[in-house]
Amino acid sequence: MTSVGTPIASTAGGVSNDTSRTASRDNLQKAGERFEAIFVNMMLKSMRSAKLADGLFDNKAGEQFRDMQDQQFAESMAAHTPIGIGKAMTEFLAKSTPTAEETTT
């Protein structure tokens, strides 16, 4: 059974069509920040995979801790010194979906 007040998230090919989370400017900014953190983390992984030679002390444990450090660095960078891709995504989503603040005014 579904309740009347909640939106039903239908899926098309495994993708949710529920856009209720974009109704708040704060949610959009958090999504943009998270998107930027993921993008920076992927960029760091790509740069690390382009190494020219193996290091003397490289091992799986070191790689795991380096990956965790890169993830924290990416999240910190997205929060404090963003490169702008998250802001662009936030602005794009804000233009395409009216937020709750805009619909009440």
VOPA-585616 format. One record per atom (N, C-alpha, C, O): residue number from 1; x, y, z; residue in one letter. Coordinates in nm, 4 decimals, padded with zeros to 6 digits. Each point is the difference from the previous one (the first is absolute). Last residue first. Layout:
residues N
+-----+----------+----------+----------+---------+
| num |        X |        Y |        Z | residuo |
+-----+----------+----------+----------+---------+
| NUM |        X |        Y |        Z |       A |
...
+-----+----------+----------+----------+---------+
//
This chain:
residues 105
+-----+----------+----------+----------+---------+
| num |        X |        Y |        Z | residuo |
+-----+----------+----------+----------+---------+
| 105 |  00.6792 |  03.0934 | -00.2833 |       T |
| 105 | -00.0014 |  00.1469 | -00.0115 |       T |
| 105 | -00.0750 |  00.0448 | -00.1212 |       T |
| 105 | -00.0110 |  00.1201 | -00.0249 |       T |
| 104 |  00.0839 | -00.5840 |  00.1339 |       T |
| 104 | -00.0793 |  00.0590 |  00.1078 |       T |
| 104 | -00.0073 |  00.1510 | -00.0088 |       T |
| 104 | -00.0875 |  00.0608 |  00.0615 |       T |
| 103 |  00.3467 | -00.3301 | -00.3711 |       T |
| 103 | -00.1427 | -00.0297 | -00.0180 |       T |
| 103 | -00.0871 |  00.0608 |  00.1090 |       T |
| 103 | -00.1190 |  00.0220 | -00.0224 |       T |
| 102 |  00.5994 |  00.0151 |  00.0297 |       E |
| 102 | -00.0554 |  00.0743 | -00.1118 |       E |
| 102 | -00.1496 | -00.0227 | -00.0167 |       E |
| 102 | -00.0728 |  00.0909 | -00.0400 |       E |
| 101 |  00.3178 | -00.3290 |  00.3725 |       E |
| 101 | -00.0021 |  00.1417 |  00.0345 |       E |
| 101 | -00.0636 |  00.0832 | -00.1106 |       E |
| 101 | -00.0707 |  00.0969 |  00.0276 |       E |
| 100 |  00.1452 | -00.5608 | -00.0917 |       A |
| 100 | -00.1142 |  00.0243 |  00.0892 |       A |
| 100 | -00.0092 |  00.1459 |  00.0376 |       A |
| 100 | -00.1102 |  00.0519 |  00.0173 |       A |
|  99 |  00.3405 | -00.1589 | -00.4875 |       T |
|  99 |  00.0201 | -00.0438 |  00.1391 |       T |
|  99 | -00.1223 |  00.0347 |  00.0830 |       T |
|  99 | -00.0879 |  00.0739 | -00.0445 |       T |
|  98 |  00.1361 | -00.1907 | -00.5032 |       P |
|  98 | -00.0252 |  00.1047 |  00.0988 |       P |
|  98 |  00.0137 | -00.0539 |  00.1415 |       P |
|  98 | -00.0488 | -00.1089 |  00.0305 |       P |
|  97 |  00.3097 | -00.0676 | -00.4773 |       T |
|  97 | -00.1018 | -00.0393 |  00.1000 |       T |
|  97 | -00.0239 |  00.1148 |  00.0953 |       T |
|  97 |  00.0943 |  00.0450 |  00.0651 |       T |
|  96 |  00.2151 | -00.0005 | -00.4272 |       S |
|  96 | -00.0931 | -00.0961 | -00.0580 |       S |
|  96 | -00.1119 | -00.0403 |  00.0948 |       S |
|  96 | -00.1053 | -00.0457 | -00.0446 |       S |
|  95 |  00.4623 |  00.3498 |  00.1692 |       K |
|  95 | -00.0745 |  00.0573 | -00.1123 |       K |
|  95 | -00.1074 | -00.0953 | -00.0515 |       K |
|  95 | -00.1077 |  00.0432 | -00.0412 |       K |
|  94 |  00.4021 | -00.1855 |  00.3823 |       A |
|  94 | -00.0876 |  00.1036 |  00.0531 |       A |
|  94 | -00.0833 |  00.0639 | -00.1114 |       A |
|  94 | -00.1153 |  00.0370 |  00.0219 |       A |
|  93 |  00.4500 | -00.3550 | -00.1320 |       L |
|  93 | -00.1164 | -00.0642 |  00.0613 |       L |
|  93 | -00.0980 |  00.1032 |  00.0549 |       L |
|  93 | -00.1211 | -00.0215 | -00.0049 |       L |
|  92 |  00.5236 |  00.1842 | -00.1750 |       F |
|  92 | -00.0773 | -00.0655 | -00.1052 |       F |
|  92 | -00.1256 | -00.0643 |  00.0566 |       F |
|  92 | -00.1086 |  00.0146 | -00.0562 |       F |
|  91 |  00.4172 |  00.1743 |  00.3566 |       E |
|  91 | -00.0717 |  00.1039 | -00.0737 |       E |
|  91 | -00.0866 | -00.0596 | -00.1111 |       E |
|  91 | -00.1115 |  00.0461 | -00.0245 |       E |
|  90 |  00.3912 | -00.3388 |  00.2671 |       T |
|  90 | -00.1030 |  00.0538 |  00.0879 |       T |
|  90 | -00.0837 |  00.1051 | -00.0727 |       T |
|  90 | -00.1227 | -00.0004 |  00.0104 |       T |
|  89 |  00.5004 | -00.1730 | -00.2313 |       M |
|  89 | -00.1065 | -00.1001 |  00.0061 |       M |
|  89 | -00.1159 |  00.0505 |  00.0856 |       M |
|  89 | -00.1163 | -00.0184 | -00.0359 |       M |
|  88 |  00.4993 |  00.2853 |  00.0164 |       A |
|  88 | -00.0662 | -00.0007 | -00.1303 |       A |
|  88 | -00.1151 | -00.0997 | -00.0020 |       A |
|  88 | -00.1061 |  00.0285 | -00.0554 |       A |
|  87 |  00.3793 | -00.0174 |  00.4336 |       K |
|  87 | -00.0824 |  00.1212 | -00.0063 |       K |
|  87 | -00.0759 |  00.0066 | -00.1320 |       K |
|  87 | -00.1166 |  00.0393 | -00.0035 |       K |
|  86 |  00.4290 | -00.3845 |  00.0604 |       G |
|  86 | -00.1154 | -00.0207 |  00.0868 |       G |
|  86 | -00.0945 |  00.1185 | -00.0023 |       G |
|  86 | -00.1219 | -00.0170 |  00.0011 |       G |
|  85 |  00.5335 |  00.0438 | -00.2297 |       I |
|  85 | -00.0912 | -00.0902 | -00.0704 |       I |
|  85 | -00.1249 | -00.0285 |  00.0835 |       I |
|  85 | -00.1087 | -00.0165 | -00.0553 |       I |
|  84 |  00.5000 |  00.2923 |  00.1949 |       G |
|  84 | -00.1129 |  00.0627 | -00.0680 |       G |
|  84 | -00.0976 | -00.0934 | -00.0673 |       G |
|  84 | -00.1093 |  00.0428 | -00.0369 |       G |
|  83 |  00.5099 | -00.0875 |  00.3482 |       I |
|  83 |  00.0469 |  00.0355 | -00.1341 |       I |
|  83 | -00.1138 |  00.0537 | -00.0868 |       I |
|  83 |  00.0252 |  00.0538 | -00.1078 |       I |
|  82 |  00.0474 | -00.0277 |  00.6737 |       P |
|  82 | -00.0594 | -00.0710 | -00.1132 |       P |
|  82 |  00.0566 |  00.0461 | -00.1342 |       P |
|  82 |  00.0446 |  00.1138 | -00.0144 |       P |
|  81 |  00.0818 | -00.1018 |  00.5357 |       T |
|  81 |  00.0566 |  00.0638 | -00.1189 |       T |
|  81 | -00.0530 | -00.0689 | -00.1252 |       T |
|  81 |  00.0749 | -00.0693 | -00.0688 |       T |
|  80 | -00.2561 | -00.0512 |  00.5013 |       H |
|  80 |  00.0714 |  00.1238 |  00.0322 |       H |
|  80 |  00.0577 |  00.0732 | -00.1208 |       H |
|  80 |  00.0002 |  00.1231 | -00.0019 |       H |
|  79 | -00.2615 | -00.5466 | -00.0127 |       A |
|  79 | -00.0671 |  00.0848 |  00.0986 |       A |
|  79 |  00.0672 |  00.1367 |  00.0149 |       A |
|  79 | -00.0683 |  00.1003 |  00.0208 |       A |
|  78 |  00.2486 | -00.4386 | -00.3081 |       A |
|  78 | -00.1316 |  00.0381 | -00.0518 |       A |
|  78 | -00.0716 |  00.0948 |  00.0949 |       A |
|  78 | -00.0752 |  00.0870 | -00.0441 |       A |
|  77 |  00.4887 | -00.2726 |  00.1795 |       M |
|  77 |  00.0204 |  00.0947 | -00.1097 |       M |
|  77 | -00.1339 |  00.0475 | -00.0555 |       M |
|  77 | -00.0151 |  00.1183 | -00.0307 |       M |
|  76 |  00.0098 | -00.4551 |  00.3564 |       S |
|  76 |  00.0447 |  00.1265 |  00.0586 |       S |
|  76 |  00.0168 |  00.1069 | -00.1076 |       S |
|  76 | -00.0388 |  00.1152 |  00.0192 |       S |
|  75 | -00.0619 | -00.5511 | -00.1585 |       E |
|  75 | -00.1149 |  00.0572 |  00.0705 |       E |
|  75 |  00.0350 |  00.1348 |  00.0615 |       E |
|  75 | -00.0804 |  00.0932 | -00.0039 |       E |
|  74 |  00.4290 | -00.3327 | -00.2033 |       A |
|  74 | -00.0972 |  00.0432 | -00.1005 |       A |
|  74 | -00.1219 |  00.0637 |  00.0662 |       A |
|  74 | -00.0491 |  00.1024 | -00.0474 |       A |
|  73 |  00.3773 | -00.2976 |  00.3250 |       F |
|  73 |  00.0515 |  00.1212 | -00.0628 |       F |
|  73 | -00.0991 |  00.0560 | -00.1022 |       F |
|  73 | -00.0203 |  00.1211 | -00.0078 |       F |
|  72 | -00.0758 | -00.5350 |  00.2052 |       Q |
|  72 | -00.0159 |  00.1084 |  00.0980 |       Q |
|  72 |  00.0489 |  00.1331 | -00.0576 |       Q |
|  72 | -00.0618 |  00.1043 |  00.0214 |       Q |
|  71 |  00.1298 | -00.4843 | -00.2875 |       Q |
|  71 | -00.1438 |  00.0257 |  00.0143 |       Q |
|  71 | -00.0253 |  00.1134 |  00.0984 |       Q |
|  71 | -00.0817 |  00.0880 | -00.0273 |       Q |
|  70 |  00.5250 | -00.2408 | -00.0287 |       D |
|  70 | -00.0456 |  00.0741 | -00.1179 |       D |
|  70 | -00.1481 |  00.0334 |  00.0090 |       D |
|  70 | -00.0416 |  00.1089 | -00.0395 |       D |
|  69 |  00.2245 | -00.3816 |  00.3726 |       Q |
|  69 |  00.0511 |  00.1364 |  00.0132 |       Q |
|  69 | -00.0458 |  00.0851 | -00.1178 |       Q |
|  69 | -00.0397 |  00.1152 |  00.0179 |       Q |
|  68 | -00.0578 | -00.5714 | -00.0321 |       M |
|  68 | -00.0819 |  00.0649 |  00.1033 |       M |
|  68 |  00.0436 |  00.1450 |  00.0203 |       M |
|  68 | -00.0839 |  00.0880 |  00.0197 |       M |
|  67 |  00.3407 | -00.3469 | -00.3143 |       D |
|  67 | -00.1331 |  00.0227 | -00.0569 |       D |
|  67 | -00.0924 |  00.0680 |  00.1010 |       D |
|  67 | -00.0766 |  00.0892 | -00.0364 |       D |
|  66 |  00.5015 | -00.2211 |  00.1839 |       R |
|  66 |  00.0138 |  00.1125 | -00.0923 |       R |
|  66 | -00.1349 |  00.0329 | -00.0630 |       R |
|  66 | -00.0339 |  00.1173 | -00.0161 |       R |
|  65 |  00.0616 | -00.4967 |  00.2881 |       F |
|  65 |  00.0052 |  00.1222 |  00.0802 |       F |
|  65 |  00.0156 |  00.1240 | -00.0871 |       F |
|  65 | -00.0537 |  00.1058 |  00.0327 |       F |
|  64 |  00.0599 | -00.5233 | -00.2502 |       Q |
|  64 | -00.1302 |  00.0183 |  00.0648 |       Q |
|  64 | -00.0018 |  00.1292 |  00.0825 |       Q |
|  64 | -00.0961 |  00.0766 | -00.0067 |       Q |
|  63 |  00.5021 | -00.2128 | -00.1938 |       E |
|  63 | -00.0949 |  00.0481 | -00.1006 |       E |
|  63 | -00.1362 |  00.0280 |  00.0631 |       E |
|  63 | -00.0649 |  00.0993 | -00.0330 |       E |
|  62 |  00.3948 | -00.2971 |  00.3014 |       G |
|  62 |  00.0334 |  00.1395 | -00.0289 |       G |
|  62 | -00.0946 |  00.0611 | -00.1006 |       G |
|  62 | -00.0391 |  00.1160 |  00.0128 |       G |
|  61 | -00.0010 | -00.5723 |  00.0772 |       A |
|  61 | -00.0405 |  00.0777 |  00.1180 |       A |
|  61 |  00.0284 |  00.1479 | -00.0219 |       A |
|  61 | -00.0817 |  00.0851 |  00.0349 |       A |
|  60 |  00.2251 | -00.3949 | -00.3683 |       K |
|  60 | -00.1459 |  00.0170 |  00.0025 |       K |
|  60 | -00.0474 |  00.0845 |  00.1181 |       K |
|  60 | -00.0920 |  00.0804 | -00.0146 |       K |
|  59 |  00.5866 |  00.0151 | -00.1623 |       N |
|  59 | -00.0712 | -00.1237 |  00.0318 |       N |
|  59 | -00.1494 |  00.0305 |  00.0086 |       N |
|  59 | -00.0408 |  00.1158 | -00.0079 |       N |
|  58 |  00.5779 |  00.1212 | -00.0967 |       D |
|  58 | -00.1419 | -00.0081 | -00.0363 |       D |
|  58 | -00.0568 | -00.1367 |  00.0374 |       D |
|  58 |  00.0609 | -00.1034 | -00.0274 |       D |
|  57 |  00.4049 |  00.3099 |  00.0696 |       F |
|  57 | -00.0798 | -00.0461 |  00.1136 |       F |
|  57 | -00.1492 | -00.0063 | -00.0309 |       F |
|  57 | -00.0812 |  00.0037 |  00.0925 |       F |
|  56 |  00.4089 |  00.1301 | -00.4235 |       L |
|  56 |  00.0699 | -00.1043 |  00.0730 |       L |
|  56 | -00.0863 | -00.0602 |  00.1106 |       L |
|  56 |  00.0077 | -00.1200 |  00.0264 |       L |
|  55 | -00.2368 |  00.3309 | -00.4704 |       G |
|  55 |  00.0834 |  00.0450 |  00.1096 |       G |
|  55 |  00.0603 | -00.1177 |  00.0751 |       G |
|  55 | -00.0472 | -00.1130 | -00.0122 |       G |
|  54 | -00.0953 |  00.1356 | -00.5219 |       D |
|  54 | -00.0435 | -00.0433 |  00.1318 |       D |
|  54 |  00.0974 |  00.0514 |  00.1057 |       D |
|  54 |  00.1214 |  00.0011 | -00.0205 |       D |
|  53 | -00.2123 |  00.2667 | -00.4489 |       A |
|  53 |  00.0714 | -00.1160 |  00.0531 |       A |
|  53 | -00.0572 | -00.0357 |  00.1367 |       A |
|  53 | -00.0631 |  00.0829 |  00.0656 |       A |
|  52 | -00.1323 |  00.2606 | -00.3359 |       L |
|  52 |  00.0949 | -00.0506 | -00.0978 |       L |
|  52 |  00.0739 | -00.1244 |  00.0487 |       L |
|  52 |  00.0456 | -00.0802 | -00.0815 |       L |
|  51 | -00.5697 |  00.2840 |  00.1822 |       K |
|  51 |  00.1376 | -00.0008 |  00.0499 |       K |
|  51 |  00.0914 | -00.0684 | -00.1006 |       K |
|  51 | -00.0431 | -00.0874 | -00.0751 |       K |
|  50 | -00.4565 |  00.1935 |  00.0851 |       A |
|  50 |  00.0915 |  00.0346 | -00.1086 |       A |
|  50 |  00.1455 |  00.0023 |  00.0456 |       A |
|  50 |  00.0818 |  00.0696 | -00.0601 |       A |
|  49 | -00.4667 | -00.1380 |  00.3478 |       S |
|  49 |  00.0164 | -00.1181 | -00.0850 |       S |
|  49 |  00.0973 |  00.0258 | -00.1149 |       S |
|  49 |  00.0434 | -00.0945 | -00.0658 |       S |
|  48 | -00.1668 |  00.4444 |  00.3695 |       R |
|  48 |  00.0829 | -00.1009 |  00.0678 |       R |
|  48 |  00.0234 | -00.1226 | -00.0878 |       R |
|  48 |  00.1053 | -00.0631 |  00.0086 |       R |
|  47 | -00.3932 |  00.4065 | -00.1633 |       M |
|  47 |  00.1382 |  00.0494 |  00.0054 |       M |
|  47 |  00.0915 | -00.1029 |  00.0652 |       M |
|  47 |  00.1134 | -00.0188 | -00.0441 |       M |
|  46 | -00.5722 | -00.0746 |  00.0355 |       S |
|  46 |  00.0539 | -00.0033 | -00.1353 |       S |
|  46 |  00.1455 |  00.0466 | -00.0019 |       S |
|  46 |  00.0833 | -00.0582 | -00.0694 |       S |
|  45 | -00.3210 |  00.0884 |  00.4706 |       K |
|  45 |  00.0245 | -00.1401 | -00.0336 |       K |
|  45 |  00.0628 | -00.0123 | -00.1379 |       K |
|  45 |  00.0912 | -00.0800 | -00.0210 |       K |
|  44 | -00.2302 |  00.5076 |  00.1576 |       L |
|  44 |  00.1182 | -00.0432 |  00.0741 |       L |
|  44 |  00.0344 | -00.1458 | -00.0310 |       L |
|  44 |  00.1173 | -00.0337 | -00.0162 |       L |
|  43 | -00.5134 |  00.2058 | -00.1686 |       M |
|  43 |  00.1149 |  00.0645 | -00.0624 |       M |
|  43 |  00.1298 | -00.0418 |  00.0697 |       M |
|  43 |  00.1002 | -00.0266 | -00.0664 |       M |
|  42 | -00.5071 | -00.1132 |  00.2503 |       M |
|  42 |  00.0268 | -00.0725 | -00.1244 |       M |
|  42 |  00.1203 |  00.0583 | -00.0719 |       M |
|  42 |  00.0785 | -00.0737 | -00.0596 |       M |
|  41 | -00.2245 |  00.3003 |  00.4414 |       N |
|  41 |  00.0537 | -00.1302 |  00.0384 |       N |
|  41 |  00.0326 | -00.0839 | -00.1240 |       N |
|  41 |  00.1040 | -00.0656 | -00.0044 |       N |
|  40 | -00.3216 |  00.4762 | -00.0575 |       V |
|  40 |  00.1404 |  00.0218 |  00.0386 |       V |
|  40 |  00.0644 | -00.1322 |  00.0390 |       V |
|  40 |  00.1161 | -00.0241 | -00.0330 |       V |
|  39 | -00.5768 |  00.0114 | -00.0645 |       F |
|  39 |  00.0760 |  00.0350 | -00.1197 |       F |
|  39 |  00.1486 |  00.0173 |  00.0324 |       F |
|  39 |  00.0853 | -00.0510 | -00.0726 |       F |
|  38 | -00.3866 | -00.0168 |  00.4280 |       I |
|  38 |  00.0148 | -00.1226 | -00.0782 |       I |
|  38 |  00.0844 |  00.0258 | -00.1238 |       I |
|  38 |  00.0850 | -00.0818 | -00.0352 |       I |
|  37 | -00.1937 |  00.4524 |  00.2971 |       A |
|  37 |  00.0916 | -00.0880 |  00.0738 |       A |
|  37 |  00.0234 | -00.1301 | -00.0768 |       A |
|  37 |  00.1129 | -00.0486 | -00.0071 |       A |
|  36 | -00.4328 |  00.3494 | -00.1615 |       E |
|  36 |  00.1354 |  00.0506 | -00.0204 |       E |
|  36 |  00.1030 | -00.0862 |  00.0725 |       E |
|  36 |  00.1089 | -00.0236 | -00.0524 |       E |
|  35 | -00.5618 | -00.0747 |  00.1159 |       F |
|  35 |  00.0375 | -00.0296 | -00.1377 |       F |
|  35 |  00.1429 |  00.0449 | -00.0264 |       F |
|  35 |  00.0777 | -00.0716 | -00.0632 |       F |
|  34 | -00.2667 |  00.1886 |  00.4743 |       R |
|  34 |  00.0304 | -00.1437 | -00.0042 |       R |
|  34 |  00.0437 | -00.0425 | -00.1393 |       R |
|  34 |  00.0918 | -00.0807 | -00.0143 |       R |
|  33 | -00.2372 |  00.5231 |  00.0731 |       E |
|  33 |  00.1255 | -00.0203 |  00.0730 |       E |
|  33 |  00.0416 | -00.1466 | -00.0050 |       E |
|  33 |  00.1177 | -00.0310 | -00.0187 |       E |
|  32 | -00.5342 |  00.1446 | -00.1653 |       G |
|  32 |  00.1082 |  00.0560 | -00.0807 |       G |
|  32 |  00.1356 | -00.0213 |  00.0649 |       G |
|  32 |  00.0977 | -00.0325 | -00.0675 |       G |
|  31 | -00.4795 | -00.0899 |  00.3082 |       A |
|  31 |  00.0188 | -00.0906 | -00.1128 |       A |
|  31 |  00.1132 |  00.0483 | -00.0890 |       A |
|  31 |  00.0810 | -00.0800 | -00.0470 |       A |
|  30 | -00.2113 |  00.3558 |  00.4010 |       K |
|  30 |  00.0661 | -00.1199 |  00.0518 |       K |
|  30 |  00.0273 | -00.0995 | -00.1124 |       K |
|  30 |  00.1058 | -00.0628 | -00.0033 |       K |
|  29 | -00.3539 |  00.4449 | -00.1034 |       Q |
|  29 |  00.1388 |  00.0359 |  00.0276 |       Q |
|  29 |  00.0775 | -00.1187 |  00.0542 |       Q |
|  29 |  00.1162 | -00.0191 | -00.0360 |       Q |
|  28 | -00.5788 | -00.0340 | -00.0394 |       L |
|  28 |  00.0707 |  00.0158 | -00.1266 |       L |
|  28 |  00.1470 |  00.0338 |  00.0225 |       L |
|  28 |  00.0869 | -00.0514 | -00.0705 |       L |
|  27 | -00.3691 |  00.0307 |  00.4444 |       N |
|  27 |  00.0224 | -00.1338 | -00.0553 |       N |
|  27 |  00.0759 |  00.0073 | -00.1312 |       N |
|  27 |  00.0883 | -00.0819 | -00.0257 |       N |
|  26 | -00.2214 |  00.4863 |  00.2174 |       D |
|  26 |  00.1038 | -00.0619 |  00.0823 |       D |
|  26 |  00.0330 | -00.1401 | -00.0507 |       D |
|  26 |  00.1168 | -00.0383 | -00.0054 |       D |
|  25 | -00.4767 |  00.2763 | -00.1870 |       R |
|  25 |  00.1288 |  00.0537 | -00.0468 |       R |
|  25 |  00.1162 | -00.0615 |  00.0788 |       R |
|  25 |  00.1079 | -00.0216 | -00.0553 |       R |
|  24 | -00.5805 | -00.2348 | -00.0272 |       S |
|  24 |  00.0643 |  00.0908 |  00.0935 |       S |
|  24 |  00.1353 |  00.0449 | -00.0545 |       S |
|  24 |  00.0769 | -00.0811 | -00.0515 |       S |
|  23 | -00.3642 | -00.2393 | -00.1688 |       A |
|  23 | -00.0922 |  00.1069 |  00.0358 |       A |
|  23 |  00.0627 |  00.1022 |  00.0941 |       A |
|  23 | -00.0614 |  00.1036 |  00.0256 |       A |
|  22 |  00.2243 | -00.5364 | -00.2220 |       T |
|  22 |  00.0501 |  00.1236 | -00.0592 |       T |
|  22 | -00.0861 |  00.1196 |  00.0367 |       T |
|  22 |  00.0213 |  00.1097 | -00.0517 |       T |
|  21 | -00.1255 | -00.5625 |  00.1795 |       R |
|  21 |  00.1188 |  00.0447 |  00.0734 |       R |
|  21 |  00.0571 |  00.1292 | -00.0560 |       R |
|  21 |  00.0767 |  00.0678 |  00.0683 |       R |
|  20 | -00.4490 | -00.3040 | -00.2678 |       S |
|  20 | -00.0405 |  00.0740 |  00.1192 |       S |
|  20 |  00.1207 |  00.0518 |  00.0788 |       S |
|  20 | -00.0124 |  00.0970 |  00.0747 |       S |
|  19 | -00.0536 | -00.3632 | -00.5050 |       T |
|  19 |  00.0782 |  00.1233 |  00.0069 |       T |
|  19 | -00.0333 |  00.0809 |  00.1249 |       T |
|  19 |  00.0279 |  00.1198 |  00.0051 |       T |
|  18 | -00.0666 | -00.6443 | -00.2477 |       D |
|  18 | -00.0391 |  00.0796 |  00.1162 |       D |
|  18 |  00.0908 |  00.1216 |  00.0104 |       D |
|  18 |  00.1204 | -00.0135 |  00.0220 |       D |
|  17 | -00.1031 | -00.3711 | -00.3327 |       N |
|  17 | -00.0540 |  00.1257 | -00.0518 |       N |
|  17 | -00.0429 |  00.0937 |  00.1115 |       N |
|  17 | -00.0585 |  00.1050 | -00.0267 |       N |
|  16 |  00.4425 | -00.5308 | -00.0268 |       S |
|  16 | -00.1155 |  00.0550 |  00.0692 |       S |
|  16 | -00.0421 |  00.1315 | -00.0631 |       S |
|  16 |  00.0842 |  00.0819 | -00.0369 |       S |
|  15 |  00.1631 | -00.5231 | -00.1872 |       V |
|  15 |  00.0241 |  00.1389 |  00.0390 |       V |
|  15 | -00.1264 |  00.0564 |  00.0624 |       V |
|  15 | -00.1081 | -00.0107 | -00.0579 |       V |
|  14 |  00.1446 | -00.4307 | -00.1437 |       G |
|  14 |  00.0859 |  00.0041 |  00.1181 |       G |
|  14 |  00.0311 |  00.1398 |  00.0490 |       G |
|  14 |  00.0710 |  00.0155 |  00.0993 |       G |
|  13 | -00.3637 | -00.1090 | -00.4760 |       G |
|  13 |  00.1305 | -00.0553 | -00.0302 |       G |
|  13 |  00.0956 |  00.0068 |  00.1174 |       G |
|  13 |  00.1212 |  00.0071 | -00.0207 |       G |
|  12 | -00.5032 |  00.2496 |  00.1254 |       A |
|  12 |  00.0026 | -00.0302 | -00.1419 |       A |
|  12 |  00.1400 | -00.0498 | -00.0325 |       A |
|  12 |  00.0941 |  00.0789 | -00.0088 |       A |
|  11 | -00.4384 |  00.0045 |  00.4688 |       T |
|  11 |  00.1304 | -00.0217 | -00.0611 |       T |
|  11 | -00.0171 | -00.0341 | -00.1458 |       T |
|  11 | -00.0917 | -00.0723 | -00.0387 |       T |
|  10 | -00.1790 |  00.3568 |  00.4649 |       S |
|  10 | -00.0068 | -00.1006 | -00.1052 |       S |
|  10 |  00.1377 | -00.0124 | -00.0629 |       S |
|  10 |  00.0788 |  00.0945 | -00.0007 |       S |
|   9 | -00.2810 |  00.0942 |  00.4774 |       A |
|   9 |  00.1187 | -00.0018 | -00.0842 |       A |
|   9 | -00.0135 | -00.1106 | -00.1026 |       A |
|   9 |  00.0200 | -00.1173 |  00.0314 |       A |
|   8 | -00.3887 |  00.4282 |  00.2482 |       I |
|   8 |  00.0381 | -00.1368 | -00.0325 |       I |
|   8 |  00.1176 |  00.0074 | -00.0961 |       I |
|   8 | -00.0066 |  00.0663 | -00.1035 |       I |
|   7 | -00.1561 |  00.2959 |  00.5002 |       P |
|   7 |  00.0115 | -00.0282 | -00.1426 |       P |
|   7 |  00.0458 | -00.1436 | -00.0212 |       P |
|   7 |  00.0795 | -00.0532 |  00.0776 |       P |
|   6 | -00.3827 |  00.2266 |  00.3468 |       T |
|   6 |  00.1374 | -00.0248 | -00.0425 |       T |
|   6 |  00.0050 | -00.0290 | -00.1487 |       T |
|   6 | -00.0877 | -00.0684 | -00.0529 |       T |
|   5 | -00.3259 |  00.1520 |  00.3133 |       G |
|   5 |  00.0878 |  00.1164 |  00.0024 |       G |
|   5 |  00.1405 | -00.0223 | -00.0516 |       G |
|   5 |  00.0718 |  00.0975 | -00.0224 |       G |
|   4 | -00.4270 | -00.4432 |  00.0651 |       V |
|   4 | -00.0396 |  00.1023 | -00.0952 |       V |
|   4 |  00.1020 |  00.1126 | -00.0088 |       V |
|   4 |  00.0207 |  00.0544 | -00.1084 |       V |
|   3 |  00.1068 | -00.5726 |  00.2270 |       S |
|   3 | -00.0707 |  00.1103 |  00.0641 |       S |
|   3 | -00.0224 |  00.1102 | -00.1016 |       S |
|   3 |  00.0722 |  00.0083 | -00.0993 |       S |
|   2 | -00.0391 | -00.5513 |  00.0034 |       T |
|   2 |  00.0732 |  00.1260 | -00.0010 |       T |
|   2 | -00.0820 |  00.1054 |  00.0702 |       T |
|   2 | -00.1230 | -00.0017 | -00.0042 |       T |
|   1 |  00.1746 | -00.5754 | -00.0020 |       M |
|   1 | -00.0832 |  00.1177 |  00.0000 |       M |
|   1 |  00.0877 |  00.1241 |  00.0000 |       M |
|   1 |  00.1091 | -00.0001 |  00.0570 |       M |
+-----+----------+----------+----------+---------+
//
